[in-house]
Every structure is written in C-alpha cells, then in structure tokens.
Amino acid sequence: MKKYKFKINGNSYHVHIRNVDGNQVQLEVNGSTYEVEMETEVKSTKTPTLVRSEPRPSQGVEPLKTHKSTKKITAPLPGVILKILVKEGDQVKTGDELIILEAMKMENTILAESSGMIGKIFKAANDSVLQGDDLMEII
C-alpha cells in the first residue's frame, strides 16, 4: 500500500503499510511484520461514481450514406516511403503489395487489406510518415 521512512532518535525505520481493515493495520517495519490496532478507525476516501443518463435517440437524422465505400491505407509505424508499387486507377486484390516503407532500418511491405481500385495516393516516395498517416485509399 504505502511506504514511509522515519528517523526517530537517530535510528532509521522503513515502514510499509500492508493492509488496513477498520482500525486494524498490518505493517512491516525494517522487514519485521506487525499487526497493530489504531485508536481511531482510518477513514478511506471513496471515489465518486459518475452516473450518466442514456443518450436520447436523435430524431429525423439519418446517417450519411456514400455511393462508394472507400478504405484508407494508413502507415502502421513511422518511417520513410521507399517505393510506391501502384498508381491511381490500378486494380488491386487483397494481399497485393502497395508500398515499401522503411522503418527502424527495415523494409516493411504494406499490403492491400481489400480488393478494389486505387483512388487517391496521398504520399510520394521519400516522404516521411508518422504512424496513422493516410497513405492512399482503395475504392
């Protein structure tokens, strides 16, 4: 639980409070375990519980629908793009190689996670990217 250091009459004491139950305290002093009884009960603070009401459903609002489903390809880790293996408009299948990314002196191949057509390519060769940066989209 808690650790304390005391100096009494020039002697050092390392006290580790192990357990508190009401006014009964189990503690360790310089490696020796003791069970002591406090004169008054130790009061513990309680963390308040946050209670929220259920959100009201929105009325008359429909989710935005798109005609095309796009899948963004993002950088899995920070690095430098060595080579982009596809161009906009190319058809790709799941598992096709898209980009070679150098990270931590290792070449990592980024693969297509779904089939489709390459939409916009957001980065170019030799660009530095951070984890989560958008690289391209598959439509």
C-alpha positions in Angstrom: 0.0 0.0 0.0 2.2 2.9 1.3 5.8 3.2 2.2 7.3 5.6 4.7 10.8 6.4 6.1 11.1 7.6 9.7 14.0 8.8 11.7 13.5 8.5 15.5 16.3 9.3 17.9 18.9 8.9 15.1 17.5 5.5 14.1 16.1 5.0 10.6 12.9 3.0 10.1 11.4 1.8 6.8 7.6 1.3 7.3 5.4 -0.4 4.7 1.7 -0.4 5.4 0.4 -3.7 4.0 -3.3 -3.7 4.9 -5.8 -1.5 6.7 -9.1 -3.0 7.9 -11.1 -0.6 10.1 -8.7 0.1 13.0 -6.5 -3.0 12.4 -3.3 -2.3 10.5 -0.8 -4.8 9.2 2.6 -3.2 8.6 6.2 -4.1 8.1 9.0 -2.2 10.0 12.5 -2.8 8.7 11.5 -6.3 7.5 9.5 -7.4 10.6 5.7 -7.7 10.3 3.4 -6.3 12.9 -0.3 -6.1 13.4 -1.4 -3.0 15.3 -4.6 -1.5 16.5 -5.2 2.2 15.9 -7.1 4.2 18.5 -9.4 5.6 15.8 -10.5 3.9 12.6 -8.7 5.0 9.5 -11.1 6.8 7.1 -10.7 6.0 3.5 -11.7 8.3 0.7 -14.2 6.9 -1.7 -14.1 7.8 -5.4 -17.5 9.1 -6.5 -19.3 7.1 -9.2 -20.2 9.0 -12.3 -23.7 8.2 -13.4 -24.9 9.3 -16.8 -28.3 9.0 -18.3 -28.8 7.1 -21.6 -28.5 9.4 -24.6 -31.7 10.2 -26.3 -32.0 8.8 -29.8 -31.8 11.5 -32.5 -35.0 12.2 -34.4 -35.2 12.6 -38.1 -31.5 12.4 -38.8 -30.3 9.6 -41.0 -26.6 8.5 -41.2 -24.7 9.9 -44.1 -24.6 7.3 -47.0 -21.9 7.3 -49.6 -22.2 5.7 -53.0 -18.7 4.3 -52.8 -17.1 2.5 -50.0 -13.5 3.7 -49.5 -10.8 2.1 -47.4 -7.9 4.3 -46.3 -4.5 2.7 -46.1 -2.6 4.2 -43.2 1.1 3.9 -42.1 1.4 1.2 -39.4 4.5 2.8 -37.9 6.7 5.9 -38.5 9.2 5.7 -41.4 10.1 6.8 -44.9 8.3 5.6 -48.0 10.9 3.9 -50.2 8.7 2.9 -53.1 5.0 3.1 -54.2 4.2 0.0 -56.2 0.8 1.1 -57.6 -0.6 4.2 -59.2 -4.0 5.8 -59.1 -6.6 3.8 -61.0 -4.8 0.4 -60.6 -7.0 -2.5 -59.7 -5.7 -4.4 -56.6 -6.7 -7.6 -54.8 -6.5 -8.3 -51.1 -2.9 -9.1 -50.2 -1.3 -7.2 -53.2 1.8 -5.2 -52.3 1.2 -1.4 -52.3 4.1 0.4 -50.6 7.5 -0.4 -49.3 8.1 1.6 -46.0 11.5 1.8 -44.3 11.1 1.9 -40.5 13.9 1.2 -38.0 16.3 0.3 -40.8 14.0 -2.5 -42.0 11.9 -2.6 -45.2 8.2 -3.2 -44.5 5.7 -4.1 -47.2 2.2 -2.6 -46.8 -0.4 -4.9 -48.4 -3.9 -4.2 -49.6 -6.5 -5.1 -47.0 -9.3 -5.3 -49.5 -9.9 -5.5 -53.2 -10.7 -2.5 -55.3 -9.3 0.4 -57.3 -6.6 2.7 -56.1 -8.2 6.1 -55.5 -6.0 9.0 -54.3 -2.4 8.5 -53.3 -1.6 11.0 -50.5 2.2 10.4 -50.2 5.1 10.1 -52.6 8.4 8.2 -52.5 10.9 9.6 -50.0 8.2 11.2 -47.9 8.5 10.8 -44.1 5.3 9.5 -42.4 4.1 9.1 -38.9 2.1 6.2 -37.5 -1.6 6.6 -38.7 -0.9 8.9 -41.6 -3.1 8.3 -44.6 -1.1 6.9 -47.5 -3.7 6.0 -50.1 -7.3 4.9 -50.5 -8.9 1.9 -52.1 -12.3 2.5 -53.7 
